[in-house]
Amino acid sequence: MIDRRPADAGQAFPVYITVIAGLLFLALVYFAVAQAAVTRSGGQTAADAAALAAAQDARAQLRDGWHRVILDPVAWDDYVRGRLYVLDDACDRAARFARDNGAEIAEGDCSDRLSGEDVEFRVRVRTIGTVGSSLVPGTEDRHAEATATAVLEPRCHFEAPEPTPPPPPPSPSEPTPTDSPAPEPTSTPSPEPEPITGLVCGGVEWTIDPDDPQLPEASDLFTVRLTD
């Protein structure tokens, strides 16, 4: 009887090596796919954070500017509708949030546009890290990109109350004799400023006290949210 075990063992060894190499290759592929997925997910997180930061910065600008003209309701309209803000300042804040989340915003990739009564802030980011590694040739210099849009939605409307008609002129007094001394003029006190009414935010009426003018919180004036 001929013993064939050594020959069988020698033939099995290449198969064993091939199986191990295949498993290592699959593990490498799964690792690359997982790394790419994590990077892309981080890119989307960075885009969401940056878009929200831009909208929130614009909201803060609007409240601050509105507060500067709070006693002049004629100048309120553009603030009520969310129009008076500096886009570059909002985008600067978006860029900081993108960097904090491992991404960057290229020039021109932060913009705004009107959508009905709302204002949309659209941000596109590129991850600082790559989606691959040197273990997988051709992926080590590829970056993930993601976009996000945040909406700034006004919650207020303002209807100025009807102006109060001026008081009627005083009736003419009786003529005084020429030899009588003329009456001394009396000073008319300035009328006290009246509270400003007509501002409604989220269904709640607000009254602005001229002696201590305060606006609602920024979140009462505008809603900020992500949109698909």
MIDREN-730247 format. One line per 2 residues: number of its first residue (from 1); their letters; for each residue x, y, z of N, C-alpha, C, CB. Coordinates in steps of 0.001 Angstrom, whole numbers, plus 500000, padded with zeros to 6 digits. Each point is the difference from the previous one (the first is absolute). Glycine has a CB too. Example, Ala and Ser with C-alpha at 12.3 -4.5 7.8 and 13.67 -1.06 7.14 Angstrom:
% MIDREN-730247
1	as	513190 494310 507800 499110 501190 500000 500900 501200 500000 498108 498827 501246 | 501542 502223 498034 500820 501190 500060 499230 501090 500730 501184 499372 497855
% end
This chain:
% MIDREN-730247
1	mi	500857 498810 500000 499143 501190 500000 500892 501239 500000 498139 498767 501238 | 501508 502195 497900 500831 501193 499842 499420 501133 500839 500678 499285 497665
3	dr	500173 501355 503125 499581 501130 500852 500041 501292 499177 500883 498833 502095 | 497943 501833 497722 499920 501226 499193 499809 501270 500852 499043 498610 498152
5	rp	501044 501273 503159 499719 501167 500838 500954 501167 499755 499107 498438 501694 | 502156 501365 498161 500878 501146 499746 499641 500736 498712 501804 498806 501223
7	ad	497843 500467 497751 499635 500646 498740 498705 500786 500136 501159 498176 498754 | 497834 501245 501996 498737 500703 500225 500221 501274 500799 498781 497818 499925
9	ag	502088 502113 501089 500286 501189 500793 500659 501067 499156 500224 498588 502029 | 500631 501046 497088 500659 500977 499142 499041 500657 499041 502069 498695 500191
11	qa	496936 500550 499341 499016 500587 499095 499025 500923 500749 500200 497968 498528 | 499538 501763 502746 499054 500807 500779 500586 501340 500402 498978 497905 500837
13	fp	502345 502177 499267 500629 501230 500483 499722 501198 499083 501779 498595 501049 | 498354 501299 497637 499661 501151 499142 498552 500423 500116 501750 499255 498446
15	vy	497365 499735 501715 498589 500344 500173 499804 500804 501279 499324 497926 498750 | 501365 501654 502294 499901 500684 501289 500488 501444 499863 500331 497806 501221
17	it	500781 502385 498105 500539 501339 499796 499028 500863 499200 502325 499065 500087 | 497070 500331 498882 499053 500744 499174 498786 500448 500807 500766 498702 498009
19	vi	498723 500395 502855 498838 500339 500834 500343 501136 500960 499174 497624 499831 | 501998 502274 500798 500403 501036 500951 500155 501347 499287 501168 498258 501416
21	ag	499458 501703 497400 500175 501239 499245 498650 500593 499612 502199 499158 499134 | 496836 499987 500478 498661 500490 499662 499316 500630 501190 499830 498244 498271
23	ll	500300 501146 502899 499384 500559 501201 500626 501344 500378 499504 497672 500787 | 501812 502404 499081 500675 501261 500286 499557 501088 499024 501964 498730 500914
25	fl	497851 500896 497824 499553 500973 499007 498589 500489 500323 501454 498898 498266 | 497665 500171 502109 498641 500393 500364 499991 500910 501224 499155 497854 499040
27	al	501697 501803 501936 500081 500836 501200 500462 501405 499632 500495 497971 501407 | 500458 502111 497666 500497 501296 499558 498907 500788 499281 502307 499032 499803
29	vy	496923 500281 499371 498906 500668 499294 498958 500513 500989 500387 498530 497997 | 499233 500627 502971 499024 500426 501006 500531 501182 500802 499122 497654 500140
31	fa	502154 502327 500177 500597 501104 500737 499921 501294 499189 501539 498386 501168 | 498781 501537 497546 499956 501184 499136 498573 500522 499875 501995 499152 498730
33	va	497047 499925 501106 498596 500414 499884 499525 500662 501289 499579 498130 498375 | 500794 501278 502768 499581 500570 501286 500623 501373 500213 499759 497690 500945
35	qa	501523 502444 498695 500656 501294 500156 499353 501053 499105 502140 498829 500578 | 497515 500780 498212 499339 500941 499094 498638 500409 500542 501210 498976 498061
37	av	498052 500057 502491 498672 500308 500539 500100 500951 501190 499177 497757 499226 | 501816 502018 501648 500177 500877 501150 500363 501413 499546 500720 498032 501393
39	tr	500161 502054 497606 500405 501320 499512 498822 500733 499366 502324 499137 499620 | 496894 500145 499577 498842 500637 499373 498982 500439 501047 500362 498606 497950
41	sg	499435 500562 503065 499066 500368 501063 500493 501232 500741 499312 497602 500238 | 501994 502458 500022 500556 501186 500644 499852 501233 499133 501605 498550 501199
43	gq	498536 501271 497472 499814 501133 499091 498581 500532 500040 501772 499068 498544 | 497249 500034 501524 498616 500451 500066 499719 500703 501321 499326 498119 498495
45	ta	501251 501360 502591 499847 500663 501292 500575 501412 499955 500106 497772 501152 | 501063 502363 498211 500628 501317 499881 499137 500943 499165 502263 498930 500213
47	ad	497160 500571 498702 499149 500840 499155 498751 500443 500759 500852 498804 497958 | 498523 500286 502780 498813 500360 500778 500337 501076 501036 499078 497677 499661
49	aa	502032 502122 501055 500385 500953 501037 500309 501366 499389 500909 498112 501394 | 499756 501896 497452 500365 501263 499366 498765 500746 499509 502194 499007 499329
51	al	496856 500287 500057 498786 500663 499512 499191 500591 501153 499944 498420 498054 | 499927 500820 503022 499276 500515 501166 500719 501200 500597 499116 497703 500464
53	aa	502211 502250 499569 500764 501119 500559 499784 501268 499185 501713 498389 500868 | 498250 501490 497806 499772 501170 499149 498628 500612 500276 501493 499004 498238
55	aq	497484 500160 501832 498642 500506 500245 499881 500607 501394 499089 498266 498437 | 501540 501119 502550 499924 500525 501362 500746 501319 500133 499814 497669 500855
57	da	501310 502465 498429 500728 501263 500044 499162 501111 499363 502201 498758 499918 | 497153 500943 498956 499132 500992 499369 498859 500383 500941 500580 499078 497726
59	ra	498874 499947 502984 498920 500290 500948 500479 500936 501113 498978 497757 499493 | 502211 502005 501022 500543 500875 501045 500249 501410 499461 501059 498001 501104
61	ql	499450 502092 497660 500200 501318 499392 498677 500758 499874 501981 499097 498745 | 496980 500198 500841 498693 500637 499811 499458 500539 501314 499546 498471 498078
63	rd	500572 500754 502979 499484 500479 501291 500793 501205 500487 499256 497671 500567 | 502072 502288 499294 500812 501132 500445 499670 501262 499194 501828 498403 500680
65	gw	498056 501449 497997 499671 501159 499176 498610 500525 500290 501508 499126 498247 | 497556 499973 501963 498632 500392 500315 499965 500793 501303 499124 497969 498794
67	hr	501666 501590 502175 500006 500667 501293 500515 501432 499881 500337 497785 501114 | 500544 502465 497913 500533 501356 499837 498943 500980 499472 502256 498996 499579
69	vi	496706 500498 499767 498949 500882 499479 498659 499685 500668 501220 500168 497793 | 498853 499317 503403 498786 499494 500645 498970 501098 500246 501382 498235 501067
71	ld	499063 503005 499112 499050 501096 500239 499568 500689 498713 501044 500335 502226 | 499328 499090 496638 499606 500552 498697 499310 498902 499185 501936 501668 500041
73	pv	496800 498069 500247 499301 498890 499324 499980 500108 498486 498611 499812 502006 | 501553 501396 497447 500024 500155 498551 501163 499210 499392 498945 502279 500230
75	aw	502149 497527 500535 501191 499312 499494 499983 498503 500301 501263 502120 500295 | 497643 497341 500175 499958 498596 500427 499849 498999 498855 499022 500810 502105
77	dd	500420 499593 496789 499514 499034 499008 501049 498983 499567 498452 501748 499223 | 502741 498703 500386 501017 499073 499511 500510 499079 501102 500649 501691 498295
79	yv	499268 498750 502949 500393 499123 501105 498916 498956 500268 501358 501869 501007 | 497390 498553 498958 498897 499056 500210 500059 498873 498967 498575 501858 500954
81	rg	501766 498489 497801 500028 499010 498927 501336 499271 499880 498345 501395 498818 | 502623 498948 502036 501274 499296 499995 500882 500327 498823 498880 498225 501207
83	rl	501231 503049 498439 500759 500378 498809 501317 500712 500304 497842 500167 498830 | 502295 500470 502315 501169 500839 500262 501041 499258 500840 498536 502033 499870
85	yv	502386 497312 499458 501134 499339 500663 501165 500009 499019 498474 498512 501433 | 502716 501208 499064 501212 499960 499169 500338 498534 499731 500872 502211 500969
87	ld	499017 497374 497774 500222 498595 499657 501434 499570 500301 498249 500191 498223 | 502729 500680 501521 501403 499617 500239 500228 499640 501463 500721 501502 498126
89	da	498657 499226 502776 500152 499690 501425 499373 498644 500327 499986 502462 500538 | 498841 497275 498888 499342 498711 500229 500841 498851 499444 497761 501139 499914
91	cd	502850 499064 498918 500819 498952 499397 501307 499803 500759 498984 500531 497783 | 501551 500527 502814 501201 499847 500825 499721 499077 501181 500773 502295 499320
93	ra	498071 497866 501282 499658 499123 501118 499771 498568 499511 498975 501954 501220 | 500418 497906 497613 499808 498666 499430 501346 499320 499766 497860 500763 498915
95	ar	503125 499998 500590 501325 499430 499738 500655 499523 501289 500244 501507 498016 | 499580 499230 503068 500576 499570 501278 499379 498691 500472 500426 502394 500594
97	fa	498276 497475 499260 499344 498763 500421 500411 498839 499096 498058 501332 500891 | 502135 498929 497821 500451 498941 499100 501380 499510 500403 498635 500983 498145
99	rd	502272 499941 502168 501354 499593 500413 499962 499220 501307 500948 502011 498845 | 498191 498404 502076 499892 499275 501266 499539 498564 499788 499501 502154 501150
101	ng	499852 497587 497721 499508 498655 499700 500806 499326 498885 497721 500735 500722 | 503502 499745 499056 500898 499323 499071 499716 500231 498536 500245 498341 501720
103	ae	499252 502836 497927 499698 500291 498594 500319 501459 499714 498191 498230 499953 | 501709 502150 498790 500254 501377 499608 499015 500404 498916 502440 499774 500598
105	ia	497332 501544 499326 499081 500561 499012 500819 500787 498991 498093 500118 501682 | 501784 499527 497056 500707 500737 498957 499290 501316 499728 500813 497848 498978
107	eg	499904 503083 500420 499415 501290 499681 498812 499821 499047 502248 501113 500333 | 496670 499530 500003 498798 499906 499174 499087 498845 500372 501300 501027 498198
109	dc	499106 498131 502766 499179 498855 500393 499123 500282 501205 501754 498538 499087 | 498094 502725 501263 499056 500414 501043 499155 501112 499391 501588 499369 501938
111	sd	497118 500395 497930 499143 500962 499305 498632 500051 500665 501229 499583 497840 | 497998 501425 501774 498642 500131 500505 499064 500314 498842 500850 500783 502247
113	rl	497866 498941 497967 498993 500338 498998 498639 500045 500676 501365 498930 498148 | 497732 501825 501250 498641 500091 500517 499195 498812 499515 500136 502509 500056
115	sg	499054 496950 500819 499082 498921 499657 498641 500356 500592 501873 498251 499937 | 497340 502462 499280 498745 500505 500540 500294 501080 501026 498872 497780 499603
117	ed	500618 502043 501608 500259 500941 501086 501243 499623 500789 497560 500447 500139 | 503008 498384 499598 501154 499519 500752 501309 500347 499288 498592 498141 500923
119	ve	502507 501740 499821 501338 500162 499444 500744 498680 500177 500025 502505 500512 | 500551 496979 498409 500741 498746 500052 501502 500271 499941 498072 498800 498906
121	fr	502669 500487 501940 501458 500062 499998 500519 498625 499579 500045 501798 501834 | 500651 498173 497027 500509 498746 499454 501522 499972 500133 498050 499854 498381
123	vr	502463 499044 502157 501427 499860 500249 500478 498686 499389 499834 501367 502137 | 501316 498683 497204 500641 498797 499473 501376 499886 500635 498725 500151 497800
125	vr	501594 498685 502761 501276 499809 500677 500788 498871 499348 498993 500837 502142 | 502290 499177 498110 500920 498950 499551 500786 499552 501216 500174 500951 497629
127	ti	499835 497745 502621 500672 499505 501194 501505 500215 499898 498184 498302 500317 | 502428 502005 500819 501452 500140 500044 500653 498633 499875 499792 502062 501428
129	gt	499650 496935 499236 500497 498635 499877 499516 499357 498716 500054 499809 502479 | 500654 499163 497080 499630 499298 498766 499085 498828 500307 502168 500684 498947
131	vg	497186 498831 500007 499080 498865 500179 500738 498669 499966 498179 501347 498952 | 503081 498638 500647 500764 498754 499914 501305 500119 500746 498959 499506 497801
133	ss	501975 499628 501853 501313 499995 500632 501004 499433 499010 498988 499743 502314 | 502268 500277 498075 501054 499461 499143 499884 498494 499836 501479 501855 500729
135	lv	497735 497496 500128 499814 498554 499883 499181 499642 498764 500139 499808 502489 | 499037 501148 497055 499188 499768 498805 500439 501023 498952 498008 499094 501361
137	pg	502789 500505 497680 500520 500953 499010 498874 500735 499273 502010 498538 499710 | 498194 502779 500103 499026 500814 499281 498985 500679 500885 500306 498488 498130
139	te	499682 501217 503167 499017 500611 500902 500635 500953 501001 498609 497971 499743 | 502714 502021 500322 500645 500782 501057 499888 501511 499807 501558 498113 500279
141	dr	498091 502342 498520 499882 501441 499764 498570 500424 499654 502369 499993 499228 | 496669 499183 501094 498604 500331 499720 499316 500488 501268 499937 498294 498152
143	ha	499301 502799 501693 499295 500589 501134 498490 499885 499782 501925 501600 500414 | 497357 498373 500677 498538 499948 499915 499445 501420 499939 499952 497807 501272
145	ea	498945 502355 498031 499306 501274 499925 498560 499809 500456 501495 500771 498108 | 497964 500284 502495 498614 499928 500482 499395 501394 499958 500534 498014 501489
147	ta	498168 502046 498372 499273 501271 499988 498882 499963 501030 500548 500334 497562 | 499070 500843 502896 498883 500114 500943 499363 501369 499822 501112 498422 501659
149	ta	497616 501658 498651 499251 501255 499895 499238 500228 501294 499789 499750 497489 | 500369 501440 503064 499247 500401 501190 499062 501141 499627 501896 499284 501531
151	vl	496948 500725 499094 498964 500995 499702 499852 500953 501181 498790 498359 498501 | 501174 502930 501180 499679 501038 500974 498563 500437 499738 502438 500780 500170
153	ep	496686 498905 500751 498560 500223 499799 499489 501092 500944 499718 497592 499282 | 499826 503552 500194 499448 501048 500868 498750 499512 500734 500916 501743 498441
155	rc	498985 498637 502840 498852 499596 500807 499129 501193 500380 501341 498089 500876 | 499028 503096 498654 499300 501210 500450 499357 500739 498832 501610 500194 501904
157	hf	497393 500579 498411 499478 500999 499072 499642 501238 500810 499114 498221 498395 | 500932 502903 500935 499780 501269 500698 498986 500826 499243 502334 499957 500920
159	ea	496661 500471 499791 498989 500905 499455 499961 501236 500884 498629 498077 499036 | 501853 503021 500416 500044 501234 500791 498585 500450 500339 502169 500668 498899
161	pe	497573 499712 502340 498648 500480 500357 499701 501323 499308 500162 498842 502226 | 498568 501446 497658 499581 501261 499398 500511 501170 500841 497947 498887 499023
163	pt	502617 502124 500315 500510 501146 500784 498884 500724 500735 501848 500264 498352 | 498461 500217 502828 499025 500744 500792 499830 501404 499417 500609 498669 502071
165	pp	498164 501728 497636 499811 501350 499420 500441 501067 500984 498078 499165 498619 | 502462 501947 500881 500432 501067 500905 498799 500654 500670 502025 500400 498570
167	pp	498171 500159 502612 498868 500652 500692 499552 501229 499229 500836 499165 502220 | 497885 501177 497903 499495 501203 499281 500656 501256 500538 497799 498864 499593
169	pp	502334 502132 499567 500605 501258 500468 499124 500655 501050 501102 500316 497776 | 499502 500406 503133 499185 500661 501051 499098 501070 499400 501812 499564 501683
171	sp	497041 500658 498966 499059 501019 499529 500575 501385 500260 498045 498459 500433 | 501639 502495 498698 500537 501368 500193 499498 500600 501303 500107 500317 497514
173	se	500771 500334 503191 499628 500604 501286 499395 501381 499770 501837 498719 501172 | 497532 501807 499870 499387 501319 499924 501085 501050 499800 498088 499252 501475
175	pt	501658 501757 497720 500999 501058 499826 500257 500737 501307 499291 500252 497618 | 501911 500089 502594 500381 500698 501231 500178 501470 499701 501120 497937 500906
177	pt	498531 502914 500050 500194 501458 499792 501453 500315 499726 498065 500489 501503 | 502110 500600 497752 501364 500362 499613 500845 500406 501183 499132 500711 497813
179	ds	500197 499795 503231 500784 500439 501155 500275 498869 500974 499010 502252 499742 | 500437 496550 500005 500255 498864 500882 501310 499333 499601 497521 499650 500347
181	pa	503216 499849 500604 501268 499323 499668 499726 498698 499236 501093 501005 502058 | 499779 498741 496998 499830 498767 499220 500271 498792 500887 500674 501196 497876
183	pe	498516 497726 501953 500232 498806 500831 501335 499359 499658 497526 499616 500157 | 503099 499880 500872 501285 499339 499802 499781 498680 499253 500933 501073 502112
185	pt	499953 498641 496910 499841 498724 499265 500261 498813 500914 500696 501132 497871 | 498521 497863 501920 500170 498768 500784 500674 498946 499129 497951 500530 501409
187	st	502972 498742 499184 500716 498944 499273 499171 498725 500000 502225 501013 500629 | 497726 498347 498215 499254 498742 499869 500951 498831 500226 498365 501062 498373
189	ps	501362 498107 502602 500915 498867 500243 499999 499030 498826 499610 500226 502465 | 501558 499195 497261 500106 499010 498917 499227 498751 500372 502253 500897 499335
191	pe	497001 498559 499713 499230 498786 500328 500925 498820 500261 498097 500834 498599 | 501511 498343 502314 500770 498802 500304 499920 499023 498820 499563 500309 502486
193	pe	501582 499068 497143 499949 499020 498902 499097 498820 500357 502319 500673 499307 | 496898 498917 499734 499062 498906 500243 500662 498648 499703 498067 501530 499434
195	pi	501504 497415 501243 500529 498665 499693 499736 499633 498544 499640 499312 502386 | 501270 499937 497047 499862 499555 498610 499304 498642 500000 502093 501275 499282
197	tg	496777 498675 500050 499233 498761 499917 499887 499583 498536 498703 500588 502103 | 500784 498215 497686 499790 499507 498644 500977 498924 499575 499104 502201 499471
199	lv	501883 497467 501402 500963 498946 499676 499474 498668 500540 501940 501657 500053 | 497913 497376 499041 499504 498673 500374 501019 498967 499533 497561 500750 499844
201	cg	502941 498434 501078 500994 498974 499690 499482 498640 500472 501890 501691 500196 | 497916 497407 498859 499511 498680 500365 498651 500034 500679 502331 499291 500207
203	gv	496824 501655 499406 498682 500111 500599 499969 500758 501315 499477 497897 498895 | 501665 502579 501581 500071 500724 501273 500212 501481 499703 500936 497959 501209
205	ew	498223 502901 499390 500127 501437 499806 501058 500559 500952 497582 500144 499267 | 503254 500727 500172 501056 500635 500789 499777 501508 500019 501630 498151 499408
207	ti	498647 502453 501734 499919 501449 500157 501383 500516 500368 497560 499884 500715 | 502933 501093 498528 501318 500567 500231 499863 501223 500896 500828 499145 497766
209	dp	499782 500805 503396 499966 501111 500939 501089 501008 499608 499108 498491 501864 | 500537 502755 497781 501016 500969 499583 501042 500289 501073 498296 500995 498527
211	dd	501326 498888 502738 500948 500274 501085 500984 498847 500203 498261 501421 501098 | 501361 497391 498517 500886 498838 500117 499745 499076 498810 500027 500167 502548
213	pq	500389 500260 496251 499657 499231 498792 500742 498671 499941 499572 502145 498807 | 499686 496785 501091 500560 498654 499904 499269 499223 498919 500639 500039 502438
215	lp	500136 499193 496792 499410 499122 498998 499896 498581 500541 500932 501441 498163 | 498224 497730 501242 499995 498580 500364 501352 499355 499718 497543 499900 499521
217	ea	502667 498895 500994 501227 499270 499723 500090 499675 498509 499978 499035 502335 | 501252 500705 497210 500213 499717 498580 499166 498818 499536 502307 500912 500192
219	sd	497551 498070 500671 499218 498816 499620 498517 500307 499909 501710 498567 501087 | 497824 502521 499561 498602 500412 499866 499784 500771 498703 499790 500085 502497
221	lf	501286 500569 497011 499882 500805 498790 500106 499157 498735 500958 501918 501253 | 499934 497067 498773 500252 499175 498812 500238 498559 500400 500968 501975 498805
223	tv	498552 497121 500352 500279 498572 500157 501140 499617 499063 497587 499523 500646 | 503370 499704 499858 501099 499468 499185 499907 498479 500003 501491 502000 500534
225	rl	498520 497421 498275 499905 498539 499899 500680 499525 498720 497837 500014 501308 | 502579 498732 498714 500547 499381 498788 498864 499562 499103 502047 499236 501243
227	td	498206 500778 497473 499004 499522 499047 500669 499030 499037 498673 502153 500193 | 500547 496889 499323 500526 499032 499029 500218 500655 498650 498830 498151 501203
% end
